[in-house]
Amino acid sequence: MKTISELRRSLNFIPHEINSQVKYFAENVKIDFDVYLPTKQMNLQRDFVWNIEQKRELIWSILMNRNIPRMAMMNILPIKTNIDGVYQIIDGKQRLSAMIDFYQNKYTLLIDNKEY
């Protein structure tokens, strides 16, 4: 694994730019992670199943500029269009929740055996 010093030299990233979209979802929108399909009488996606290591690997992948598959969501607007809707997550529940949890300091990254 690369050290933080190696990352700073090899990656041209500004942390506040990387998390700006995650910040928007974490602070400004209502998210429905458990989209229910009444015709099938089941939820569209599985429960939250990623462990802490899988979540950390996703954050590392983002920092390393690896390709992360796109997520799919629908913004369900209420009848009154001046009110914000709810984002229903169609694909990407584990990824989006891991990014939001990291943004909200619910877990850390291990770098050179130190937590950040």
Long-range contacts (C-beta under 8 A, 24 or more apart in sequence): 1-60, 3-111, 3-112, 4-111, 4-112, 4-116, 7-63, 11-63, 11-64, 11-65, 13-63, 13-65, 18-62, 18-63, 19-99, 19-103, 22-99, 22-100, 22-102, 22-103, 23-103, 25-87, 25-96, 25-99, 25-100, 26-100, 26-103, 26-104, 28-84, 29-84, 29-86, 29-87, 30-84, 30-85, 30-86, 30-87, 31-86, 31-87, 31-89, 31-96, 31-100, 32-76, 32-86, 32-87, 32-88, 32-89, 33-89, 33-93, 33-96, 33-97, 35-88, 35-89, 35-90, 44-90, 45-89, 45-91, 45-93, 46-93, 48-93, 48-94, 48-97, 49-94, 50-94, 50-97, 50-98, 52-107, 54-94, 54-98, 55-98, 55-101, 55-102, 55-107, 56-107, 56-109, 56-110, 58-95, 58-98, 58-99, 59-98, 59-99, 59-102, 59-109, 60-109, 62-99, 68-95, 69-95, 71-95, 71-96
